[in-house]
Amino acid sequence: MRSARPRILLADDDLDLLELSSAILGKDADVTCASETGEALRLLASHSVARPTEQGFDILITDLNIARPCDGLLLAGAMRYLHPNGHTVLITGYPDFARSLAALQGLLDITLIKPVPVEDLRALVHPDTYPARGDHELGRLNLWKVVDRHKNSIIESWFKSVAHDPELGPLPLTPADRADHLLEILDRVSGQGHGPADSTSAAESHGQTRRAQGYRSEWLALEMSYLRRAIYAAMLEDLLQLDLSKLIQELFELDHQLDMSLLTSLRAFGLGT
C-alpha cells in the first residue's frame, strides 16, 4: 500500500548537507539519500514505476554538481524517464545557468539557489509548491547524433590523450598506424551497432593489427578508455541540445557498444584463446 508521505531521493556529495537536509525533510517525507551519482542512478532504476512491485520516487532533489560537473542533470533526465509523474528540484550556486537550463530542457520543476533557506526546503514536501507543467521544448539531439557530429574532435582528443600516455605515447607508430580502425569503430558506435557491413569487422581487425604492432593486451583497454573519455567530453559540449530524458538509456547503450568492441578486439588479439 502506497505511503501517504511523499518519497524523496536526495542526492548531494556534501555529507553534512545531505544529513541536515534529510533531517529537515524527514519530518514530513520518507527520504532516501545518495552521495554518489551512480548510487542515485541505481536507486532511480531499482525503484522505477515501471517495476510493478516498487513504489516510485515522488521528488528528486539534487545538487547540480556531484562527482562531476553537471551530473545532477543526468539524474534529472533519469528521473523524468523512470519516474515521469515525479518532480525534480535542482539546487545550484549558479542561478543564471539553472534558469537557462530549466527553460531549454523542461526537466526541472524548481531551481533553488544556495544557500537554501530551511522553509524553502520544507516546502518541497507539499504538492502545491510545484508549478503546473507546460509544454516545454526539450533538447532534440540524441547521443548518437552528437558522436557523429563530433567525430573529428573526438579523434583529435583521443590522439592527444594517447600521445601523453607514458606507455602508449612513446610507441614508434605513424599517425595512420596509431589510429588504425578507430574511425570505423566510432562509426559503428554512432550507428548503435547498425553501421555498414564492413564496419562490423573493424574491432576484430583492430585487435589483429595491434598484436602485429607489438601491443600488450591491456593497452587495448587503455586506448578504449581514452576513446570513451573523448566521447563524454563531446557530449558535454552539446549537453543543452540533448534530450536528457533519453540520455541515461543512451549512455548505457554507448557503454555496451564500446565494451563489445573492446571484447571483440581482445579476442582477435588472442586473449582467451
Order of alpha helices (4+ residues) and beta strands (2+ residues): beta-alpha-beta-alpha-beta-alpha-beta-alpha-beta-alpha-alpha-alpha-alpha-alpha-alpha-alpha-alpha
